[in-house]
């Protein structure tokens, strides 16, 4: 087919991803849709990442390796990578170094977006490990209005989780360019948050075909999010930020109250972890953002808020020595 079809810009933010990077690159080269360019953003890797990327860049002029002298944090490097999309691109696609695409990924996603100009994000079924997921959108529905999808997600009654990982989605490039930074660097789950943000002004398209593969992660980042319990406060931030645009005032207050209560219970059940500096620091920072930046302090009558305030005070008082004294003196957990 001719190359007058829309340009798709692919970016891979990578740090020490040499083990799987070649498989990711090969999946781009195998696309049935050929009008793409590809930037690999190396975050000062110390393995063979650079050598792998350079080998492919020499073979195909559409591929380029971008190196840096400064190592950045995870989200900062994601933002540095997404800014590498071509000015001529109409669509942008992130590919993490340990994921890959099925051959028809670009073809099918671009076709849907071109048929429905209101679409700002395109998703599809994905293979995660050996399990197909991100299902739940009816087969007869290729497009979901953006605010309707956000509403269904916040109410947890209409649509399941369909965003997946960054590799699962394709964005309209103009919507990427108008957001700098694209990912909120204060929220570890900003790949979900940016979907809510984009869907405030566009719709969600879905291809009912398995088009992407996400490797199940066992690395440091996944271990950290599970060990510390990052999801409840950071998803509450998403609700506070984007819920008012798609929920009624009553629905919004009800959902915030429910999630604040769940977060307070989550912390109380993990009071034995308060002496862990990593756990304590993360949740104190999350509580500070909820209280000051996102309006939690205004909701004085909200169910669960007083409990959350008490838990925060306990977190602030919890240092390892004090926690040990309380445990030894009371004979029970904190």
BALO-936144 format. One record per residue: residue in one letter; x, y, z of N, C-alpha, C in turn. Coordinates in pm, whole numbers, padded with zeros to 5 digits, always signed. Each point is the difference from the previous one (the first is absolute). Layout:
<marlums>
AXYZXYZXYZ...
</marlums>
This chain:
<marlums>
X+00084-00120+00000-00084+00120+00000+00088+00125+00000X-00053+00112-00043+00079+00122-00009+00027+00057+00138X+00099+00092+00006+00039+00060+00127-00070+00132+00023X-00112+00025-00069-00072+00123+00025-00101-00015+00114X+00000-00116+00065-00085-00019+00117+00061+00071+00120X-00078+00023+00106+00052+00075+00115+00125-00063+00061X+00091+00086+00044+00123-00047+00063-00027-00037+00146X+00048-00117+00040-00006-00045+00138+00139+00011+00060X+00014+00076+00108+00128+00012+00071+00000-00095+00119X+00101-00086+00006+00015-00095+00109+00118+00043+00086X-00015-00008+00132+00111+00031+00090+00015-00111+00103X+00125-00030+00032+00030-00096+00106+00090+00066+00103X-00053+00030+00120+00086+00042+00109+00061-00124+00065X+00132-00005+00011+00061-00125+00046+00118+00026+00090X+00009-00083+00104+00118-00004+00086+00033-00147+00025X+00117-00041-00047+00045-00139+00018-00105-00100-00048X-00050+00023-00121-00101-00088-00056+00052-00088-00112X+00131-00021-00003+00061-00073-00111-00050-00141-00018X-00046-00063+00108-00041-00140-00009-00114-00021-00098X-00097+00093-00003-00119-00018-00084-00012+00105-00110X+00092+00095-00007-00016+00112-00093-00006-00044-00145X+00081-00096-00039-00001-00045-00139-00138-00053-00040X-00064-00072+00090-00135-00053-00028-00099+00114-00019X+00012+00104+00081-00088+00116-00015+00022+00068-00135X+00125+00023-00036+00031+00067-00127-00047-00085-00118X+00023-00129+00007-00043-00089-00109-00151+00008-00020X-00075+00021+00107-00145+00007-00013-00044+00127-00073X+00079+00106+00011-00027+00122-00077+00034-00023-00147X+00113-00062-00025+00042-00029-00137-00099-00094-00071X-00070-00082+00077-00092-00098-00058-00139+00058-00028X-00022+00129+00027-00132+00058-00020-00042-00002-00147X-00126-00032-00023-00054+00007-00136-00016+00145-00046X-00004+00091+00094-00009+00145-00026+00142+00054+00004X+00046+00060-00110+00141+00031-00014+00036+00147+00022X-00098+00088+00011+00032+00142+00017+00014+00035+00148X+00117-00030+00055+00029+00026+00140+00144+00046+00015X+00027+00068+00110+00137+00023+00042+00012-00041+00147X+00122-00022+00045+00018-00065+00129+00122+00058+00070X-00022+00058+00119+00109+00056+00080+00016-00084+00127X+00120-00048+00025+00032-00075+00121+00076+00094+00092X-00056+00028+00115+00055+00099+00094+00072-00074+00113X+00132-00004-00008+00080-00074+00097+00028+00084+00123X-00034-00052+00116+00014+00072+00127+00130-00039+00071X+00112+00015-00074+00135-00028+00053+00007-00146+00047X-00036-00091-00089+00006-00142+00033+00144-00046+00018X+00016-00103+00082+00133-00056+00025+00012-00143-00054X-00106-00049-00066+00007-00132-00062+00022+00018-00151X-00049-00091-00081+00021+00007-00145-00112+00071-00074X-00082+00078+00070-00112+00070-00064+00047+00084-00118X+00104+00078+00021+00046+00092-00104+00049-00077-00123X+00072-00108+00023+00052-00078-00113-00113-00061-00082X-00102-00053+00068-00114-00059-00071-00070+00106-00084X-00027+00117+00061-00070+00106-00072+00082+00051-00118X+00129+00018+00019+00086+00049-00108+00002-00097-00118X+00001-00128+00027+00000-00099-00107-00122+00015-00089X-00117+00018+00062-00122+00014-00079-00008+00136-00067X+00050+00103+00065-00002+00133-00061+00085+00005-00126X+00106-00079-00005+00084-00005-00120-00068-00074-00113X-00091-00090+00035-00067-00081-00101-00121+00071-00060X-00066+00087+00075-00124+00061-00047+00000+00148+00039X-00008+00087-00099+00011+00144+00025-00120+00055+00077X-00106-00076+00010-00116+00046+00078+00024-00011+00150X+00104-00070+00040+00032-00022+00140+00117+00089+00040X-00012+00067+00113+00112+00080+00051+00014-00023+00150X+00125+00001+00043+00032-00011+00142+00033+00138+00052X-00064+00040+00109+00027+00128+00064+00061-00029+00137X+00123+00044+00021+00070-00025+00125+00008+00126+00084X+00022-00018+00128+00005+00112+00093+00113-00021+00100X+00044+00109+00059+00104-00006+00103-00058-00007+00140X-00127+00039+00014-00062+00006+00132-00105-00110+00015X+00015-00079+00105-00100-00103+00030-00117+00065+00074X-00121-00024-00051-00120+00057+00061-00083-00109+00067X-00093+00042+00086-00095-00093+00058-00092-00055-00106X-00077-00102+00038-00085-00072-00095-00092+00093-00078X-00083+00078+00069-00098+00084-00067+00066+00115-00075X+00109+00052+00054+00071+00106-00070+00055-00052-00133X+00047-00123-00001+00051-00057-00125-00114-00030-00097X-00116-00041+00051-00116-00017-00088-00032+00131-00070X+00002+00109+00075-00030+00130-00061+00108+00042-00098X+00124-00027+00033+00109+00033-00092-00016-00077-00130X-00045-00124+00009-00018-00082-00120-00117+00048-00083X-00114+00028+00063-00120+00035-00077+00019+00132-00074X+00089+00085+00049+00027+00126-00071+00079-00021-00129X+00045-00123-00023+00075-00030-00122-00089-00035-00119X-00131+00001+00018-00086-00032-00114+00021+00103-00110X-00011-00044-00122+00024+00087-00115-00103+00111-00010X+00041+00122-00037-00096+00109-00021-00101-00032-00109X+00036-00089-00091-00090-00036-00110-00095-00113+00035X+00017-00061+00116-00081-00117+00033-00144+00039+00032X-00092-00086-00037-00140+00018+00037-00036-00085+00120X+00074-00110+00018-00026-00090+00111+00130-00035+00072X-00011-00024+00131+00116-00031+00083-00022-00131+00073X+00104-00080+00007-00009-00132+00062+00122-00024+00087X-00023-00031+00127+00107-00038+00091+00018-00151-00006X+00125-00044+00000+00031-00142+00008+00108-00019+00106X-00035-00061+00111+00101-00029+00100+00090-00112-00048X+00121+00001+00048+00104-00086-00056-00026-00148+00020X-00084-00037+00095-00028-00142+00021-00139-00041-00050X-00065+00089-00077-00129-00032-00062+00019-00012-00151X-00107-00036-00071+00007-00002-00146-00139+00010-00060X-00003+00025-00132-00124+00017-00074-00023-00118-00093X-00128-00035-00020-00035-00094-00105+00006+00075-00134X+00021-00072-00112+00027+00066-00128-00106+00097-00048X-00127-00020+00032-00106+00089-00049-00032+00114+00096X+00082+00020+00101-00031+00099+00104-00022+00139-00059X+00099+00053-00071-00013+00136-00055-00112+00007-00103X-00007-00099-00085-00100-00003-00107-00142+00014+00056X-00030-00082+00100-00135-00002+00054-00030+00124+00085X+00097+00044+00079-00024+00116+00086-00015+00128-00082X+00084+00019-00099-00009+00119-00084-00131+00000-00078X-00039-00116-00053-00124-00008-00077-00120+00043+00085X-00005-00044+00125-00112+00039+00085+00003+00150+00029X+00120+00053+00031+00010+00143+00031-00034+00086-00121X+00039-00042-00118-00029+00076-00120-00151-00002-00032X-00064-00110+00032-00145-00011-00026-00080+00083+00100X+00057+00023+00119-00072+00072+00105+00089+00114+00051X-00006+00117-00061+00091+00111+00034-00012+00050+00144X-00109-00030+00069-00014+00044+00139+00086-00082+00096X+00054-00111-00047+00077-00090+00085+00138+00060+00029X+00036+00005+00129+00132+00048+00040+00091-00109+00048X-00058-00112+00044+00076-00117+00046-00060-00124-00062X+00088-00091-00045-00047-00128-00052+00061-00112+00084X-00084-00091+00046+00046-00118+00071-00041-00125-00075X+00030-00115+00059-00033-00129-00061+00018-00107+00107X-00046-00121-00030+00035-00111+00087+00152-00012+00005X+00050-00049+00113+00144-00024+00008+00025-00138+00060X+00116-00054-00031+00048-00122+00062+00096+00041+00111X-00035-00032+00124+00088+00028+00113+00047-00133+00055X+00128-00028-00020+00047-00134+00030-00069-00098-00092X-00080-00090+00055-00076-00094-00085-00150+00022+00012X-00041+00120+00044-00141+00031+00021-00044+00117-00086X-00112-00016-00070-00057+00110-00079-00087+00085+00092X+00020+00131-00004-00075+00089+00087-00041+00129-00068X-00041+00095+00083-00054+00130-00043-00130-00017-00078X-00074-00104+00035-00129-00022-00065-00110+00067+00081X-00119+00004-00055-00113+00057+00070-00078+00102-00081X+00063+00060-00101-00074+00089-00089-00074-00086-00102X-00130+00020-00016-00077-00084-00092+00060-00003-00140X-00007-00117-00063+00060-00018-00132-00058+00095-00104X-00126+00037+00017-00067+00088-00096+00031+00148+00024X+00086+00031+00098+00027+00138+00038+00148+00033-00021X+00038+00052-00117+00140+00034-00023+00043+00130+00065X-00095+00085+00039+00032+00130+00059-00087+00022+00123X+00065+00045+00109-00070+00036+00123+00024+00148+00025X-00103+00082+00019+00022+00140+00033+00093+00013+00121X+00095+00093-00008+00103+00010+00103-00056+00018+00140X-00091+00094+00018-00056+00025+00133-00083-00117+00050X-00065-00071-00093-00077-00118+00039+00092-00109+00055X+00115-00019-00065+00095-00100+00048+00057+00039+00136X+00036+00127+00017+00050+00046+00130-00105-00021+00107X-00123+00036-00030-00109-00016+00096-00017-00147+00038X+00000-00088-00100-00015-00141+00028+00112-00056+00084X+00121+00049-00023+00114-00046+00080-00009+00049+00143X-00037+00126+00020-00005+00054+00136-00113-00061+00082X-00110-00031-00067-00112-00062+00071+00018-00151+00014X+00096-00055-00073+00030-00144+00005-00123-00085-00031X-00084+00046-00092-00122-00076-00028-00026-00020-00149X+00072+00069-00085-00029-00008-00143+00114-00063-00079X+00120+00055+00014+00113-00046-00081+00112-00053+00090X+00059-00111-00038+00116-00051+00072+00124+00081-00036X+00114-00039+00055+00125+00068-00033+00041-00038-00142X+00009+00099-00089+00030-00028-00141+00125+00074-00049X+00069+00072+00089+00116+00077-00044+00125-00086-00013X+00020-00090+00096+00119-00083-00003+00125+00079+00033X+00113-00041-00057+00128+00066+00018+00022+00098-00115X+00100+00089+00010+00024+00093-00111+00014-00068-00136X+00059-00119-00004+00016-00070-00128-00132-00042-00062X-00107+00001+00079-00131-00048-00047-00075+00102-00084X+00044+00126+00002-00081+00109-00054+00068+00075-00112X-00081+00065-00083+00049+00096-00098-00072+00133+00025X+00075+00111+00000-00057+00133+00024+00008+00084-00127X-00093+00092-00014+00012+00102-00104+00112+00094+00040X+00091+00026-00092+00121+00074+00033-00027+00144+00044X-00103+00063-00055-00026+00138+00041-00040+00007+00147X-00065-00105+00051-00038-00003+00140+00121-00027+00090X+00099-00067-00055+00126-00020+00074+00077+00130+00007X+00010+00070-00113+00082+00122-00007-00053+00111+00091X-00131+00007+00019-00056+00109+00080+00015-00025+00149X+00055-00116+00038+00022-00032+00141+00149-00016+00025X+00057+00093+00075+00142-00008+00032+00019+00044+00146X+00025-00095+00089+00029-00141-00026-00125-00079-00034X+00020-00106-00075-00112-00085-00039-00045-00085+00120X+00098-00059+00068-00030-00080+00118+00022+00085+00125X-00093-00007+00094+00013+00069+00128+00109-00068+00081X+00111+00069+00021+00117-00062+00064-00017-00016+00150X-00111+00048+00058-00025-00019+00143-00088-00122+00026X-00047-00066-00106-00093-00111+00017+00053-00122-00074X+00037-00105+00074+00060-00118-00061-00093-00068-00099X-00129+00026+00011-00097-00060-00092-00053+00104-00099X+00089+00088-00040-00040+00107-00091-00029-00050-00140X+00039-00124-00033-00039-00054-00130-00152-00017-00006X-00063-00029+00115-00145-00002+00006-00057+00142+00007X+00064+00085+00080-00047+00137+00016-00004+00077-00131X+00100-00020-00085+00003+00075-00125-00112-00045-00093X-00046-00123+00014-00115-00046-00078-00126+00076+00042X-00021+00012+00132-00114+00079+00047+00009+00143-00051X+00121+00054-00002+00018+00139-00043-00033+00017-00148X+00053-00087-00085-00025+00009-00144-00147-00023-00031X-00064-00087+00076-00141-00032-00027-00096+00109+00046X+00051+00105+00065-00085+00115+00029-00037+00074-00129X+00080-00019-00107-00023+00074-00124-00004-00089-00123X-00001-00131+00018-00003-00090-00116-00066-00131+00040X-00013-00090-00096-00065-00128+00023+00102-00114-00002X-00046-00117+00043+00085-00118+00010-00040-00100-00107X+00094-00037-00084-00025-00101-00101+00057-00134+00043X-00067-00106-00041+00046-00133+00043-00008-00098-00115X+00113-00066-00027+00007-00104-00103-00018-00134+00068X-00100-00075-00043-00029-00129+00063+00087-00109-00061X+00128+00014+00027+00101-00094-00049+00121+00011+00092X+00069-00110+00022+00121+00004+00083+00112+00062-00082X+00047+00117+00043+00098+00075-00079+00130+00028+00074X+00003-00016+00133+00122+00031+00075+00028-00110+00101X+00127-00006+00040+00044-00095+00102+00067+00077+00112X-00041-00025+00124+00061+00060+00118+00063-00111+00084X+00128+00012+00024+00067-00099+00083-00040+00020+00146X-00027-00106+00069-00030+00011+00143+00127+00037+00074X-00008+00108+00076+00120+00057+00061+00023-00056+00140X+00124-00029+00026+00041-00041+00134+00115+00087+00049X+00023+00113-00068+00114+00084+00031-00024+00092+00118X+00095+00095+00016+00001+00086+00117-00123+00089+00008X-00045+00053-00115-00114+00093+00003-00127-00071+00045X-00029-00116-00060-00119-00074+00038+00009-00045+00144X+00116-00045+00041+00020-00041+00139-00028+00116+00095X+00046+00119-00038-00021+00118+00085-00148+00035+00011X-00071+00004-00112-00141+00039+00003-00083-00098+00081X+00032-00129-00008-00074-00099+00076+00036+00005+00147X+00128+00015+00029+00045+00001+00139-00050+00122+00076X+00002+00116-00065-00037+00124+00066-00151+00025-00009X-00066-00054-00102-00144+00021-00015-00031+00135-00059X+00046+00024-00122-00012+00132-00061-00136+00026-00064X-00076-00104-00028-00117+00016-00084-00112+00081+00065X-00031-00027+00126-00116+00065+00060+00012+00152+00005X+00107+00058+00050+00005+00148+00003+00015+00062-00138X+00074-00064-00090+00024+00061-00130-00124-00010-00089X-00078-00105+00012-00126-00007-00073-00104+00093+00061X+00009+00024+00131-00085+00101+00063+00033+00138-00056X+00127+00027-00025+00038+00127-00062-00065+00015-00137X-00002-00108-00077-00065+00005-00132-00147+00037+00014X-00067-00061+00096-00142+00029+00021-00020+00147+00039X+00080+00050+00091-00014+00139+00044+00026+00098-00114X+00092-00036-00088+00037+00091-00108-00098-00004-00116X-00046-00118-00038-00079-00013-00122-00146-00039+00024X-00033-00043+00121-00138-00037+00029-00101+00111-00018X+00031+00125+00042-00101+00106-00014-00045+00025-00143X+00082-00037-00098-00036+00024-00139-00097-00100-00058X-00023-00113+00070-00086-00103-00058-00099-00060+00099X+00006+00040+00126-00094-00049+00100-00089+00113+00049X-00120-00035+00048-00082+00101+00065+00064+00034+00135X-00031+00117+00058+00057+00032+00132-00025-00107+00105X-00120-00058-00001-00030-00104+00098+00085-00125-00026X+00011-00041-00125+00082-00117-00033+00145+00022+00037X+00048+00119-00029+00140+00032+00030+00028-00009+00150X-00083+00065+00081+00018-00002+00145-00008-00143+00053X-00094-00078-00054-00017-00137+00045+00123-00084-00032X+00051+00012-00122+00116-00079-00040+00126+00041+00077X+00017+00129+00020+00116+00046+00077-00009-00053+00143X-00118+00009+00060-00017-00052+00135+00033-00148+00010X-00048-00076-00098+00027-00144+00000+00150-00028-00009X+00067+00072-00089+00143-00028-00020+00086+00051+00114X-00040+00111+00059+00073+00047+00118-00012-00101+00113X-00120-00054+00020-00022-00101+00103+00086-00124-00026X+00002-00044-00126+00080-00118-00035+00149+00027+00021X+00044+00120-00033+00141+00033+00020+00034+00003+00149X-00088+00058+00081+00023+00004+00145+00008-00143+00056X-00091-00087-00044+00003-00139+00047+00127-00071-00045X+00040+00027-00123+00123-00059-00053+00118+00036+00091X+00011+00127+00038+00111+00043+00084-00009-00059+00140X-00120-00004+00056-00017-00055+00135+00041-00148+00004X-00035-00074-00104+00035-00141-00003+00150-00022-00018X+00069+00105-00041+00145-00010-00020+00077+00088+00099X-00060+00022+00115+00067+00084+00101+00134-00057+00041X+00016-00132-00011+00129-00061+00033+00109+00041-00098X-00039+00060-00113+00098+00045-00100+00042+00145+00020X-00058+00069+00097+00026+00143+00015+00147+00029+00031X+00069-00094+00058+00141+00022+00031+00092-00020-00120X-00057-00048-00111+00077-00017-00124+00014+00137-00067X+00121+00056-00010+00016+00135-00055-00057+00015-00141X+00014-00102-00084-00049+00007-00137-00152+00010-00003X-00066-00085+00079-00145+00001+00008-00049+00133+00057X+00062+00042+00111-00044+00122+00068+00018+00123-00088X+00114+00012-00064+00028+00117-00083-00098+00011-00115X-00025-00113-00068-00092+00004-00114-00138+00048+00043X-00053-00057+00107-00138+00031+00037-00012+00138+00065X+00102+00046+00068-00005+00138+00050-00003+00100-00115X+00080-00026-00104-00001+00089-00116-00134-00007-00072X-00057-00119-00012-00130-00014-00065-00109+00072+00079X+00002-00014+00131-00100+00067+00084+00015+00151-00007X+00123+00049-00008+00020+00145-00010-00058+00053-00129X+00016-00073-00111-00056+00045-00127-00153-00004+00005X-00055-00106+00057-00146-00010+00010-00057+00113+00084X+00071+00037+00104-00050+00103+00091+00011+00140-00058X+00110+00030-00065+00025+00139-00040-00030+00027-00147X+00043-00087-00089-00012+00028-00142-00136-00039-00057X-00060-00104+00053-00118-00055-00064-00128+00018+00081X+00005+00078+00107-00123+00041+00065-00055-00091+00106X+00076-00098+00045-00053-00091+00101-00036+00075+00128X+00074+00105+00032-00025+00073+00125-00136+00068+00000X-00054+00032-00118-00129+00069-00006-00116-00091+00036X+00022-00131-00015-00110-00095+00014-00012-00044+00144X-00034+00093+00088+00005-00026+00144-00101-00104+00045X-00111-00014-00071-00101-00096+00041+00014-00136-00065X+00104-00020-00080+00013-00121-00077+00024-00122+00089X-00069-00108-00032+00021-00125+00073+00145-00044-00015X+00062-00038+00109+00136-00050-00005+00107+00106+00016X-00038+00129-00017+00103+00103+00004+00064+00010+00138X-00081-00003+00107+00057+00013+00134+00093-00117+00030X-00038-00119-00047+00087-00116+00020+00132+00019-00073X-00008+00053-00123+00121+00022-00078+00090+00103+00068X-00057+00103+00059+00078+00101+00071+00072-00064+00119X-00070-00086+00074+00063-00067+00114+00113-00091-00045X-00023-00071-00111+00104-00089-00052+00123+00081-00040X-00024+00115-00063+00113+00084-00041+00082+00044+00122X-00067+00034+00109+00073+00039+00120+00086-00115+00053X-00056-00119-00006+00078-00117+00045+00120-00023-00091X-00020+00019-00130+00112-00015-00093+00111+00098+00035X-00036+00124+00028+00100+00102+00030+00076-00031+00129X-00068-00062+00094+00066-00031+00127+00086-00126-00009X-00021-00079-00104+00062-00132-00008+00143+00008-00049X+00090-00026+00088+00141-00020-00035+00037-00137+00051X+00099-00065-00056+00028-00138+00039+00017-00020+00150X+00073+00090+00068+00024-00017+00142-00131+00008+00080X-00081+00101-00032-00126+00016+00071-00092-00120-00025X-00002-00047-00123-00086-00115-00031+00043-00121+00081X+00130-00021+00013+00046-00114+00078-00037+00014+00147X+00009+00123+00054-00037+00021+00140-00148-00029+00022X-00085+00045-00092-00142-00025+00015-00031-00150-00005X+00065-00067-00093-00024-00143-00013+00043-00075+00126X+00119+00031+00051+00050-00071+00117-00081+00035+00124X-00053+00123+00008-00075+00042+00117-00141-00051+00003X-00061-00015-00115-00142-00039-00003-00022-00147-00023X+00101-00066-00060-00017-00141-00030-00088-00026-00120X-00033+00103-00077-00083-00019-00120+00052+00090-00111X-00050-00023-00119+00043+00082-00114-00061+00137+00009X+00061+00097-00071-00046+00139+00002-00138+00009-00063
</marlums>
